[in-house]
Amino acid sequence: MSPLSLAPGARILFQGDSITDAGRSGKKDRDTALGGGYVAMCAKTLAAKNFTVINRGIGGNRIYDLESRWTPDCIALQPDLLSILIGINDTWRRFDRDMISSPADFEACYRRLLDRVRAETKAQLVMLEPFLLPMPKDREAWREDLDPRIHVVRRVARDYRALLIPMDGLFAVASTQKDMSHWVTDGVHPTQAGHQLIADAWLSAVLGAP
């Protein structure tokens, strides 16, 4: 899909979990803070192009948590572009808290969110795949749960004509070039290099190659 067309002054909303949050939600100025991760990195380029950047990622969120706060943290903000990275906690909670969320339920919830976006805003859509590297080794077992969710994200992106950023594949490729610990701390949470990988992929997809 071609880079998106955004008018000067466009409002860009980033939604997701701790990877998007990156320390934002713990700040006193949480409504305007961008965190210390890929959103802030993207914002340096986006602000120079006169775009407004908003971060509403919250650590620990599953897709159902997004739904519970979708009115104030998405619809009310009336973004021109909505970027979503969600799904790894839907897998993680199965393994650490036995909170089971089927891929079918995950997909149904994702579609409810995007149906509201389509009906109640004029936002263009960007969807990022959740991603995982096998570090530590026990993360390999998570693939059974995560891979179907990645396929859901791809299918939903096609159906809603969202711009899809294939982060799981990009992290897999990156891990063949440098050690996994260069990119992630625990298989899930990016290092600064990992955040830069996301930011570079996002900017290239949304704005086009520099």
N, C-alpha and C positions, 0 to 999 in steps of 0.2 A: 504494500500500500504506500502511496506517496506521502511525503511529509504533510502535516496538517497546515491549514491556513488559519492564521490567528491575526485579528486586527490589533493595532496598537491599543494598549491599555487592557488587553484581555486578562481575565481572572483565571488563574490556573490553580486547581485544588488537587492536592496529593492526599490520598487516603490509604490507610493500611494499619499495620501492627508496629512492633518495636523497630523493625528495619526502617520504616518510614518515620516513626516518632524520633528515634535517635536522640533522646534526651529532651525533646521539646516539651512534653506534657508535664514534666517536673518543674518547669520554670514558672516564676511569678507572672511573667508576660507570655504565658502559654498561647494566647490567642494570636499573637504576632510572631512568636519565636518559630524558627524553622528547624531547630535541632542541629546536630553536628554531622549529619550523614549526607546521603545522595541528594536530598531535597535542597539543602543549603548549597551544595555544589552546583546543582542545576540553576538555582536562583541567581548565582553570580552572572551567568550568561543571560538568563531570562530578564533580569532587572535591567540589564544594559539594552535590551530590546523593548523596554517600556511595558513589560508584562508584570502583573501583580501576582505574587506567589503566596499561597496559603497552605499550611500544613495542618492536617487534622489526624495524623497517625497516632495511635495509642498502643503502647506496649501490651502484649498479651491478648490482643483482640483476635477473636475468630470472626468468621463472616457474619455470624448471628449478632455479634456485638456491633458490627457496622450497622446492621438493620435496626437495632434498638436506638441508635443515635442518628439515623439517616436524615431526619427532618432538620434538626438544628445544625448538623455538621456537614451537610451536603446541600439539600434542597434550598434551605434558607440562604445559603451563600451564593446561589445562582452562578455557578462557575461557567466559564466559556469552554473550558477543557477540564475534564475529570480524569485523573490518573489513579489507578487502583493496583495495589500489591497486597494480596491477602491469600491465606490458605495454609501456611506452614503451621500455624497454631492449631488449626483444625486437625492436623495430623499429630502434632506434638501432644495435645491433650489426651489423645487415645493412649499414648504410651506412658505418660506420667500421672494421669488422673483417671484413666479408664473412661473418658468422656467420648463416646462413640458418635461420630457424625458421618453418615454414609455419603458417598459421592453424589448420589441422587438428591439428598437433602441439601448438600452444599450447592449443587447446581440450581435447584429450585430457589434457594435464597438469593444466589447471585442474580438470577433472572428477575426476581422481585425488585431488587435494588435498581437494576438497569431499566426495568419497566418504568419505575418512578422517575428516573433521570430523563428518560425519553419523553414522558408525559408532562413533567413539571419544570424542566429546564431546557435550554438549547445547547447543552454541553456536548462537545465532541468527546470521544472516549479513547482512553489509552489503558490497556490492561497488561500487566507484567505477570509472567509466570512466577509462582512460588518456586524456590530452588533449594537444593540440598547437596552438600558434599559429604562423603563418608568419613567424617572426622568428628568424634572418635568412631571406631569401627561399628559400634552398635547402631549408628545412624543408618547403616545399610538396610536394616530391617524395616526402617520407616518407608522405604520405597514402595512397599506393598500398598501402603495407604496413600502416599503422596502422588504417585504416578497417575492414578485415576483422576485426581483433582487437577493435575496439570492438563490432562486431556479435556476435562470439563472447561477449564479456562480457554483452551484453544477453540473448543466448539462454540462456547458462548461468544467469544470474540468474533468468530465468523458470522454468527447469527445476528449480532448487533453491529456489525461492520466497525468494530473497534480496531484501533491500531494495536497490534500484539507485539510485545517485546519478549523474546524467548530467553529469559534470564537463566533458566535451568541449563539450557544448552550452552549458553555463553560462559557460565561458571564452570561447566564441565570442560570446555575447551581451555579456559584460563588455567585450570588445575593441571593440564598437561604441559603448561609452559613454565609455571612456577609452583612451588609446593603449596598444598591446600592451605596451610597456615598463613600464607601470604594474603589469602583472600578472605578467609573466615576464621572466627575464633573457636567455633563449636559446631561446625557443619552448617549453621544457620545464620548467625549474626556476622555481618561483614566487618572486616577491618577497614581502615581508611582506604586501602587499595581496593577492597571489595566495593565499598561505596562509590569510589571513583569509577569502577567498572560499570556499575549500574547507571551512574550519571552520564557517562560517555555514551552508553547504549541508548539511554532515554533521549538525550539531546540530538543524537544522530538520527534516531527514528522520527522524532517530532519536528525537528527543525531542518533536517537534511544534513548531509556531510558538510563539515566546515570547509 
